[in-house]
Amino acid sequence: MLAAVAAAFAYVGTVDPNHPGHYPPCPLYRFTGLYCPGCGGLRSAHAFIHGDLAGALHDNAVAVLGYGVFAVLWAVWAIRAARGLPFRIDPGRGRMWALGALVAVFTVVRNLPFGGWLHP
């Protein structure tokens, strides 16, 4: 899993998504003009890889949060696996609803006139 994520990040770090023609456009944005929760995720990953945290947060703040959560969960899993301990993720129903609400609010706000600062 780590190798696949590292390879994907290496590719995005090498092939700049800010230049058109390398990646397909977001279908939701292309046909409706609305930003989905993932819009700007590749640009965010590219900026993150190059050490531009402010740019990464501007392109997609939720994606940057996801990078951090993935890194922490993977590190905890690796440490527990090395010690021979089991690792189980059980976020619970409430946390999953909270995560869904966060993503929904992020998506709605970035598509409203005052949410322009969240546009990628």
C-alpha positions, 0 to 999 in steps of 0.5 A: 500500500505504501509503495502504491501511494508513494508511486502515485505521489512521485508521479504527481510530483513529477508530472505537474497537474497545473499544465493541461493535458496530463490528467483528465478534467473533473467531470462534475466541474466540466459539465456543471461548473461546480467543484467536487470535494476532490477538485484540486486534489492533484494540484494540492498533492503536487504543491504538498510534495514540493513543500508548498503547504500554503498552496496545497491547503489553497488547492484542496484543504480536505485533501491535505487533511487526508494526507496527514490522516493516512500518514498517521494511520499507516505509521501506527499500523507499521509500528503495531505490526512490527510489535506483533500487535493487531491494528483495527480501524473502527471509527464508529458511526458518529465519526463517519457522519461527522466526516461526511458532514465536513466534506459536504460543508466543504463542498457546498461552501467552496461553490458559494460566492463567499467560498471563492478562497476555497477554489482550486 
